[in-house]
Every structure is written in C-alpha cells, then in structure tokens.
Amino acid sequence: MPTALPLPLSTPNRNLVRLTIVRGITWTGFLLAIIVGIELLAFDLPVTAVVSVVIAMGILNIVTWWRLGRPKAVNHLEYLAHLLADIAGLTLLFYFSGGSTNPFITYYLVPVTIAAATLPWRHAWIIAACAMAGYTYLMFFYHPIPQLGHINSDSPLSLHVLGMWLNFGLSAGLVTFFIYKMAHALRNRDKALSRTREAALRNEQVLAVATQAAGTAHELGTPLSTMAVLLNEMQQDAPDGSHLQQDIAILRQQVDVCKSRLQHLVTTADRRRMAEPEVLDAEVWLASVVQRWLVIRPDVSHFFEVAEKRGRPWIAVDATLDQALTNLLNNAADANPEQIGIRLDWQDESVVIDIRDHGPGIAMSIADQLGDTFISTKSKGMGIGLFLTHATINRFGGGVSLYNHPEGGTLTEVTLPLCSAPDK
C-alpha cells in the first residue's frame, strides 16, 4: 500500500492548523498552572488581568479555526501575524506573572523555532527580534511574585536573571539560523524530488506515446499512398474548373503533407535524437512554423505581430519544438478558426509567444491539469498533443500557460529561454 507523502513545510494553511493546535494545548497548560499557583502556592497574581489574557488567546484560537474553514489561502504574512499575536500574548501573561523571573519565560523559544522552520528568512528574524525584545522588557517591567525569586532593592537584575537572558538570546539566534537552514534544505530537497518524480512520469508517458507513434507512422504509409492514387484518378475524371476538382486538389495537398511529415519523421528520428538544437532568429523561425501550419489549416484567418524592440531574439529549436507550437496553433484553430492572434515578444532572458483564439475558453476545473496528463478540452480529443507540447517545451527550459482572456477565448503563452546570437 502506498504511504502518504509528508505535508510540505512551506504550506502556510497546514502550518497554521498545527500552530492552532499547539496554541490550544499551551494556553490550556498555562491556565492550569495559574490555577495551581493561586490555589496551592498562594501566588499574588492580578487574577482578572491574567484570566483576561488567557480568554483573549482562547478567542483568537476559535477565530483561527473559523478562518481555516474559509476558502482563502493563508499566506506568509498572515502566518507571521499569528506568531506575533502569540508573542504579544506571552508577553502580557509573563508581565502579570513575574516577568523574567517566571520559569516558563523560555517558552518564547517555541514561536521562534516554529518561525525558523516554516517562514522565510526575514520573517523568522522578525519573530526572533520580537521575542528578544519582549524578554528584555520583562527584565525591567513586570508584576513581581515573591515566590519566584528574591527581589534586590538595589538592582532589578540578579546574575541568575541576566544569565537566563543571555542564554535566551544565544539560543534564539542559533535556533533561528540553524533551524531555518535545515528547513530550507528540506524544502529544496522535497521540490527537487517532486520535479524528478514528475519528469520520470512524463518521460515514461512520452516514451509510450513515441513507441505507438513509430508503429502508427509505419502503418499509415500504405493507406496514404492508396488515397493519393485514388485522388489522382478522381481528379482526372472530374470536370475541368469545377469545384469538385478544386476540393480534390486540396485533399491531395493534405495527403501529400501527411506523407511528407511521416517521411520526415522516419528519416530524421535518429539524427534528431543525437543532434544539438539549432539557434535561430525567433521571428524567422516562428514565421516559418506559421506558414507550414497555414498549409495544413487553410480554413483559418490570423494576424502575426512582432514587438518593436531593438536587437534580435535568438532561441534554440529543433523539429520537436516546431511540432509543439503547431499543436498549440491547431488547438486555437479547433476552438475558433477566425482571427487567431499570434504575437512575438522578448525580455532580457526569455522569448514569449502569445496565441489568442476567440473560442469558448477553458474550464477552470481542468486548467491546472492541462499538459500534466492526457486531458483534453475537446469533446473527441485525447489530450496527447497538449501533453507532448508541454513535455517538449519544458525540455527546452520553457513553459506553457493557458488563460481565459477577459474578452473571451483562450490566451496561450509560451515562454522559451533567450539564447546568444550564433557565431558567424
């Protein structure tokens, strides 16, 4: 039976659930300690103030549970605010219960450790600094409890209290530094393992599809040749200049394209597997891909736009990238063949190709899964083309994103890394 994967440390929602549980246990323990101190040890505590702090933290916990039931995701700033609220509650409680002489004051290390393990570097140090500030304040200002230590009228600080403060400062700094580093390494390892598992699964699926494609390409040769012969005979029998002859010519052209692509696939498969990608001008390459696509899809209308910028965009391409972009163009044409927009732009490190159609758009329920597995937006589609497109573009270090355009239709954004101009 497969075991469940551990919850990632970087998930603020799950971390807030854990924090809420820890808060409930901790403040329940503090309440019991206060009752024991008052009833059995006769501590001179401001009962109303202390109980008010405990009730306030209990209300905060209840509100947190309610908030966790909302669909909005918890971000790092919200999680930081909860830890700051915990430090504020601890500071108020310790203020009314002996300040730095309270033996539980080292509990400040708990929110410091939690922050170091779950929050970004800057936020973790904010928690450590606030805890240290609260401890320092409580060394001078607090409600004294005689049972917790001797009070020297000449000096508010004893060597014992000063030593505890120095030990806390050292511990907080070390915990924040080392726990953060270890948690950061674990998060990076989990991300790397996740990427490796996804790449291995994708490669297995690509290999399976490639094996089937090789066999299918071989089997399609005979029926395409038969279709070509029949179309030649039909064209000879059709009246000259008739619409039927024009339609047959288009069909013959489509069959020739299919035969040409299959032959190209067979003759270049081994060479392409070993060859290095070729660095080309992105505008020239994209224009050639679009022209070949128009031969396959003569029913579409489109406009091609290139950003007006200085310099030239260079990218690494091969035949698989040509096919990947053709798949995306076909998806746009299948959604709506009218007025397909193709735009080329580039930044300092990347080339962006936008493909805009005016179709029905994509359902949000499957938007995040497109390209990760065989999921299609078309009623009779299998999703293989989009899956292979994602795999190919990811192999080149790029990515594919699909958005529902505000004015209707789908916007497909392809990002590819920018290359240096080839040496002449």
C-alpha positions as CSV (number, residue, x, y, z in Angstrom):
1,M,0.0,0.0,0.0
2,P,1.5,3.4,-0.9
3,T,2.2,5.6,2.1
4,A,1.0,9.2,2.2
5,L,3.6,11.9,1.4
6,P,4.6,14.1,4.3
7,L,3.0,17.5,4.4
8,P,5.3,20.2,2.9
9,L,6.8,22.6,5.4
10,S,6.1,25.5,3.1
11,T,2.3,25.1,3.2
12,P,1.0,28.0,5.4
13,N,-2.5,26.6,5.7
14,R,-1.3,23.3,7.3
15,N,1.3,25.2,9.4
16,L,-1.5,27.4,10.8
17,V,-3.5,24.3,11.7
18,R,-0.6,22.9,13.6
19,L,0.0,26.3,15.3
20,T,-3.6,26.5,16.4
21,I,-3.4,23.0,18.0
22,V,-0.1,24.0,19.8
23,R,-1.7,27.2,21.0
24,G,-4.7,25.4,22.4
25,I,-2.5,22.9,24.3
26,T,-0.1,25.6,25.5
27,W,-2.7,28.0,26.9
28,T,-4.7,25.3,28.5
29,G,-1.5,24.3,30.3
30,F,-0.9,27.9,31.3
31,L,-4.4,28.2,32.7
32,L,-3.9,25.0,34.8
33,A,-0.5,26.4,36.1
34,I,-2.2,29.7,37.1
35,I,-4.9,27.8,39.0
36,V,-2.3,25.8,40.8
37,G,-0.2,28.9,41.6
38,I,-3.2,30.8,43.0
39,E,-4.9,28.0,44.9
40,L,-2.0,25.9,46.2
41,L,1.0,28.2,46.2
42,A,-0.8,31.4,47.1
43,F,0.7,33.5,44.3
44,D,-0.1,37.2,44.4
45,L,-1.4,37.5,40.8
46,P,-3.8,40.0,39.3
47,V,-6.3,37.4,38.6
48,T,-8.6,39.5,36.3
49,A,-5.8,40.6,34.1
50,V,-4.2,37.1,33.8
51,V,-7.5,35.4,33.1
52,S,-8.4,38.1,30.5
53,V,-5.2,37.3,28.6
54,V,-6.0,33.6,28.6
55,I,-9.5,34.2,27.4
56,A,-8.3,36.5,24.7
57,M,-5.9,33.9,23.4
58,G,-8.7,31.3,23.5
59,I,-11.0,33.6,21.4
60,L,-8.1,34.1,19.0
61,N,-7.8,30.3,18.6
62,I,-11.6,30.0,18.0
63,V,-11.4,32.7,15.3
64,T,-8.4,31.0,13.7
65,W,-10.3,27.7,13.5
66,W,-13.2,29.5,11.8
67,R,-10.8,31.3,9.4
68,L,-9.2,28.0,8.4
69,G,-12.6,26.9,7.2
70,R,-12.7,29.7,4.6
71,P,-11.5,29.0,1.0
72,K,-8.9,31.8,1.0
73,A,-5.4,30.5,1.3
74,V,-3.1,31.5,4.2
75,N,-0.1,33.5,3.2
76,H,3.2,34.0,5.0
77,L,2.3,37.5,6.2
78,E,-0.9,36.2,7.9
79,Y,1.0,33.3,9.5
80,L,3.6,35.9,10.7
81,A,0.8,37.9,12.3
82,H,-0.4,34.8,14.2
83,L,3.1,34.2,15.6
84,L,3.4,37.9,16.6
85,A,0.0,37.6,18.4
86,D,1.3,34.6,20.3
87,I,4.4,36.6,21.4
88,A,2.2,39.5,22.4
89,G,0.0,37.1,24.5
90,L,3.1,35.5,26.1
91,T,4.5,39.0,27.0
92,L,1.3,40.1,28.6
93,L,1.0,36.8,30.6
94,F,4.6,36.9,31.8
95,Y,4.2,40.6,32.7
96,F,1.5,39.8,35.2
97,S,3.2,36.7,36.5
98,G,6.8,37.6,37.4
99,G,8.3,38.8,34.2
100,S,11.8,37.4,33.6
101,T,11.7,35.5,36.9
102,N,8.9,33.3,35.6
103,P,10.5,29.9,34.8
104,F,8.2,29.5,31.8
105,I,9.7,32.5,30.0
106,T,11.9,30.4,27.9
107,Y,8.7,29.3,26.1
108,Y,9.5,32.3,23.9
109,L,11.7,29.8,22.0
110,V,8.7,27.9,20.8
111,P,7.4,30.6,18.4
112,V,11.0,31.4,17.4
113,T,11.6,27.7,16.4
114,I,8.3,27.5,14.6
115,A,9.0,30.6,12.6
116,A,12.5,29.4,11.7
117,A,11.2,26.1,10.4
118,T,8.2,27.5,8.4
119,L,8.7,31.2,7.5
120,P,11.0,33.0,5.1
121,W,14.4,34.2,6.4
122,R,13.3,37.8,7.0
123,H,10.1,36.9,8.8
124,A,11.9,34.4,11.0
125,W,14.3,37.1,12.2
126,I,11.3,39.4,12.9
127,I,9.9,36.8,15.3
128,A,13.3,36.3,17.0
129,A,13.8,40.0,17.4
130,C,10.3,40.5,18.9
131,A,10.8,37.6,21.3
132,M,14.1,39.1,22.4
133,A,12.5,42.5,22.8
134,G,9.7,41.0,24.9
135,Y,12.2,39.2,27.1
136,T,14.3,42.3,27.6
137,Y,11.3,44.4,28.5
138,L,10.2,41.8,31.1
139,M,13.6,42.1,32.8
140,F,12.7,45.6,34.0
141,F,8.9,45.9,33.9
142,Y,6.7,43.2,35.4
143,H,4.4,42.4,38.3
144,P,6.7,40.8,40.9
145,I,5.8,37.5,42.6
146,P,8.0,36.9,45.7
147,Q,7.7,33.1,45.5
148,L,9.6,33.1,42.1
149,G,12.7,34.8,43.3
150,H,14.4,37.2,45.7
151,I,14.0,40.9,44.8
152,N,17.0,43.0,45.4
153,S,16.0,46.6,46.0
154,D,19.4,47.9,44.9
155,S,19.3,46.3,41.5
156,P,16.4,44.9,39.5
157,L,18.7,42.3,37.9
158,S,20.4,39.4,39.5
159,L,23.2,37.4,37.9
160,H,20.7,34.5,37.5
161,V,18.2,36.5,35.6
162,L,20.9,38.2,33.5
163,G,22.4,34.8,32.7
164,M,18.9,33.5,31.6
165,W,18.6,36.5,29.3
166,L,21.9,36.0,27.7
167,N,21.2,32.2,27.3
168,F,17.9,33.0,25.7
169,G,19.4,35.5,23.2
170,L,22.1,33.0,22.2
171,S,19.5,30.1,21.9
172,A,17.1,32.3,19.8
173,G,19.8,33.3,17.4
174,L,21.1,29.7,16.9
175,V,17.7,28.3,16.6
176,T,16.6,30.8,14.0
177,F,19.8,30.3,12.0
178,F,20.2,26.6,12.0
179,I,16.6,25.5,12.0
180,Y,15.9,27.8,9.1
181,K,18.8,26.4,7.2
182,M,17.8,22.8,7.8
183,A,14.1,23.5,6.9
184,H,15.2,25.4,3.8
185,A,17.3,22.4,2.7
186,L,14.4,20.0,3.3
187,R,12.1,22.2,1.3
188,N,14.6,22.4,-1.6
189,R,15.0,18.6,-1.4
190,D,11.3,18.0,-1.5
191,K,10.9,20.3,-4.5
192,A,13.8,18.5,-6.3
193,L,12.3,15.1,-5.6
194,S,8.9,16.3,-6.8
195,R,10.4,17.6,-10.0
196,T,12.3,14.4,-10.5
197,R,9.2,12.2,-10.0
198,E,7.2,14.4,-12.4
199,A,10.0,14.3,-15.0
200,A,10.2,10.5,-14.7
201,L,6.5,10.0,-15.1
202,R,6.4,12.4,-18.0
203,N,9.3,10.6,-19.7
204,E,7.5,7.2,-19.3
205,Q,4.4,8.6,-20.9
206,V,6.4,10.3,-23.7
207,L,8.2,7.0,-24.4
208,A,4.9,5.1,-24.6
209,V,3.4,7.7,-27.0
210,A,6.6,7.7,-29.1
211,T,6.5,3.9,-29.4
212,Q,3.0,4.0,-30.6
213,A,3.7,6.9,-32.9
214,A,6.5,5.0,-34.6
215,G,4.3,2.0,-35.3
216,T,1.4,4.2,-36.5
217,A,3.7,6.2,-38.8
218,H,4.8,2.9,-40.5
219,E,1.2,1.7,-40.8
220,L,-0.2,4.9,-42.2
221,G,2.1,4.9,-45.2
222,T,0.1,2.3,-47.2
223,P,-3.4,3.9,-46.8
224,L,-2.0,7.4,-47.6
225,S,-0.5,6.0,-50.8
226,T,-3.8,4.4,-51.7
227,M,-5.6,7.7,-51.0
228,A,-3.1,9.6,-53.3
229,V,-3.7,7.1,-56.2
230,L,-7.5,7.4,-55.8
231,L,-7.4,11.2,-55.6
232,N,-5.3,11.3,-58.9
233,E,-7.9,9.2,-60.6
234,M,-10.8,11.3,-59.2
235,Q,-9.1,14.5,-60.3
236,Q,-8.7,13.2,-63.9
237,D,-12.4,12.2,-64.0
238,A,-13.7,15.5,-62.6
239,P,-14.7,18.3,-65.0
240,D,-12.1,20.9,-65.6
241,G,-12.5,24.1,-63.5
242,S,-15.3,22.6,-61.3
243,H,-15.5,23.0,-57.5
244,L,-15.1,19.2,-57.2
245,Q,-11.7,19.4,-58.9
246,Q,-10.6,22.2,-56.5
247,D,-11.7,20.2,-53.5
248,I,-9.9,17.1,-54.7
249,A,-6.7,19.3,-55.2
250,I,-7.0,20.4,-51.6
251,L,-7.4,16.8,-50.4
252,R,-4.4,15.7,-52.5
253,Q,-2.4,18.6,-51.0
254,Q,-3.3,17.4,-47.5
255,V,-2.4,13.8,-48.2
256,D,1.0,15.0,-49.6
257,V,1.6,17.0,-46.5
258,C,0.8,13.9,-44.3
259,K,3.1,11.7,-46.4
260,S,5.9,14.3,-46.3
261,R,5.6,14.7,-42.5
262,L,5.7,10.9,-42.0
263,Q,8.7,10.5,-44.2
264,H,10.4,13.4,-42.4
265,L,9.7,11.7,-39.1
266,V,11.2,8.4,-40.2
267,T,14.3,9.8,-41.8
268,T,15.2,12.3,-39.1
269,A,14.2,10.5,-35.9
270,D,17.7,9.1,-35.2
271,R,19.5,12.1,-36.3
272,R,17.3,14.5,-34.3
273,R,17.8,12.3,-31.2
274,M,21.6,12.9,-31.2
275,A,21.8,16.4,-32.8
276,E,22.1,19.6,-30.8
277,P,19.3,22.1,-31.1
278,E,19.8,24.8,-33.7
279,V,20.0,28.5,-32.6
280,L,17.7,30.6,-34.9
281,D,16.1,34.0,-35.0
282,A,12.8,33.6,-33.2
283,E,10.9,35.8,-35.7
284,V,12.2,33.9,-38.7
285,W,11.5,30.5,-37.1
286,L,8.0,31.4,-35.9
287,A,7.1,32.8,-39.3
288,S,8.2,29.6,-41.0
289,V,6.2,27.5,-38.5
290,V,3.1,29.6,-39.1
291,Q,3.5,29.3,-42.9
292,R,3.7,25.5,-42.7
293,W,0.7,25.5,-40.3
294,L,-1.3,27.5,-42.8
295,V,-0.8,24.8,-45.5
296,I,-2.3,22.3,-43.1
297,R,-5.1,24.6,-41.9
298,P,-6.2,26.7,-45.0
299,D,-9.5,27.4,-43.2
300,V,-8.0,29.8,-40.6
301,S,-7.6,33.5,-40.6
302,H,-4.8,35.0,-38.5
303,F,-2.7,38.1,-37.8
304,F,1.0,37.9,-36.9
305,E,2.5,40.7,-34.7
306,V,6.1,41.2,-33.6
307,A,7.1,43.5,-30.8
308,E,9.1,46.5,-31.9
309,K,12.3,46.3,-29.9
310,R,16.0,46.7,-30.6
311,G,18.1,43.6,-31.1
312,R,17.0,40.2,-32.3
313,P,15.6,37.3,-30.3
314,W,17.5,34.1,-30.7
315,I,16.2,30.7,-29.4
316,A,17.3,27.0,-29.6
317,V,14.9,24.9,-31.7
318,D,14.6,21.6,-33.3
319,A,11.8,19.6,-35.2
320,T,10.1,18.7,-31.9
321,L,9.6,22.3,-31.0
322,D,8.2,23.0,-34.4
323,Q,5.6,20.3,-33.8
324,A,4.9,21.5,-30.3
325,L,4.0,25.0,-31.5
326,T,2.0,23.6,-34.4
327,N,-0.1,21.6,-31.8
328,L,-0.9,24.8,-29.9
329,L,-1.8,26.6,-33.2
330,N,-4.1,23.7,-34.1
331,N,-5.8,23.9,-30.7
332,A,-6.5,27.5,-31.3
333,A,-7.9,26.8,-34.8
334,D,-10.1,24.0,-33.4
335,A,-11.5,26.4,-30.8
336,N,-12.3,29.1,-33.5
337,P,-10.5,29.4,-36.8
338,E,-11.3,33.1,-37.2
339,Q,-8.9,35.9,-36.2
340,I,-6.2,33.9,-34.4
341,G,-3.7,36.3,-33.0
342,I,0.0,35.3,-32.8
343,R,2.4,37.7,-31.1
344,L,6.1,37.5,-30.5
345,D,7.8,39.4,-27.7
346,W,11.0,39.1,-25.7
347,Q,12.6,40.2,-22.5
348,D,16.2,40.1,-21.1
349,E,16.1,36.3,-20.6
350,S,13.1,34.9,-22.3
351,V,11.1,34.9,-25.6
352,V,7.3,35.0,-25.2
353,I,4.9,33.7,-27.9
354,D,1.2,34.5,-27.3
355,I,-1.5,32.7,-29.2
356,R,-5.0,34.1,-28.8
357,D,-8.2,32.5,-30.1
358,H,-11.9,33.5,-29.8
359,G,-13.3,30.1,-28.7
360,P,-15.2,29.2,-25.6
361,G,-12.2,29.3,-23.3
362,I,-11.2,26.5,-20.9
363,A,-12.9,25.2,-17.8
364,M,-11.2,26.3,-14.6
365,S,-11.7,22.8,-13.2
366,I,-9.1,21.3,-15.6
367,A,-7.0,24.4,-16.3
368,D,-4.2,23.4,-13.9
369,Q,-4.1,19.8,-15.2
370,L,-3.7,20.5,-18.9
371,G,-0.4,19.2,-20.1
372,D,0.3,17.2,-17.0
373,T,-1.6,14.2,-18.2
374,F,-3.9,13.2,-21.1
375,I,-6.6,15.7,-20.6
376,S,-8.3,17.5,-23.5
377,T,-10.6,20.5,-23.8
378,K,-12.1,19.0,-27.0
379,S,-15.0,16.5,-26.8
380,K,-13.2,14.0,-29.0
381,G,-9.7,14.9,-28.1
382,M,-7.3,12.6,-26.1
383,G,-5.0,15.4,-24.8
384,I,-1.9,13.7,-26.2
385,G,-0.9,16.7,-28.3
386,L,-1.0,19.2,-25.4
387,F,0.8,16.7,-23.1
388,L,3.6,16.3,-25.7
389,T,3.7,20.0,-26.2
390,H,4.2,20.7,-22.5
391,A,6.9,18.0,-22.3
392,T,8.8,19.4,-25.3
393,I,8.8,23.0,-24.2
394,N,9.7,22.0,-20.7
395,R,12.7,20.1,-22.1
396,F,13.9,23.3,-23.7
397,G,13.7,25.1,-20.3
398,G,10.4,26.9,-21.1
399,G,6.8,26.7,-20.1
400,V,3.2,26.9,-21.3
401,S,0.4,28.7,-19.6
402,L,-3.2,28.9,-20.6
403,Y,-5.5,31.7,-19.5
404,N,-9.1,32.7,-20.2
405,H,-8.9,36.0,-21.9
406,P,-11.0,38.8,-20.3
407,E,-12.6,39.5,-23.7
408,G,-13.4,35.8,-24.4
409,G,-11.4,32.9,-25.8
410,T,-8.1,31.4,-24.6
411,L,-4.7,33.0,-24.4
412,T,-1.8,30.5,-24.7
413,E,1.5,31.9,-23.5
414,V,4.7,30.0,-24.5
415,T,7.9,31.1,-22.8
416,L,11.3,30.0,-24.1
417,P,14.8,30.9,-22.8
418,L,16.7,33.6,-24.9
419,C,20.0,32.4,-26.4
420,S,23.1,34.3,-27.5
421,A,23.4,35.0,-31.2
422,P,25.3,32.2,-33.0
423,D,28.9,32.8,-34.1
424,K,29.2,33.5,-37.8
